[in-house]
């Protein structure tokens, strides 16, 4: 039986645009504009889109770094977006975040041993011996050696820093880990071993992952389901293989067509993405993809925003003209 571990309902995050002269809010950046999805326990759920589409804002809003403007975040059946700060902080310990550059989140003056012990001291009441045991277990689990415990973060390679960041997170027994561009800056050969490590750890520690990436090949390799984001909304969502084999939204088609050869879907019609996405402060009327969409029609595309609707079983698309696009 599946269990929903995390759910968002119409989640919104707007950032104010302030005038330095008038010292007041003159507009809003709609970084998240009504995002709804659910992640099942044990699943790897991918979130993909160009930079600026809102995927990192979503990760940080789930973690409580940003307060939602509107909407709900439900974790293990509890509404965490409205909880008092202390209670939310306690619950969120079970959600951990791996940053794009994990080296930057590690104190350069601390040894590995201290870096791994600190979360245990703050968040648990384990004895010293139990902490030692857990630290040893985690360092081995991520493929590092006990001799690494006396080293400083700058003495590690990029791949090893990711292992260290993971070990630090795992000491707290999280349920859900959010990875933000987890392989950026890594050599391709290192990427493959790190991705395999993620998969192994997921099985060993019964974890659930939210995988945020602009790299479609990583998403395809790792994720059971994927959501495609464009300017703060999900435009397509479904089982990864279905979305890659039969993309239904013009934006998804364009993203897939941009993957370097060999092509993922050779028979697929190619759409070339032209221009930049409009500013999330000045969204076009109707469908927010319409200024770049080769299928756009004045009516209905400029008149109404398309809702995300189920097209095939478990495969959702936000497009008024699905039949024409297919
Ligand atoms: Fe393109 Fe219209 Fe579909 Fe938007 S609703 S993706 S503009 S066809």
Boltz pocket constraint, residues with backbone or C-beta under 6 A from the ligand:
constraints:
  - pocket:
      binder: B
      contacts: [[A, 249], [A, 250], [A, 251], [A, 287], [A, 288], [A, 289], [A, 290], [A, 291], [A, 293], [A, 294], [A, 295], [A, 296], [A, 297], [A, 301], [A, 306], [A, 318], [A, 319], [A, 320], [A, 321], [A, 322]]
      max_distance: 6.0
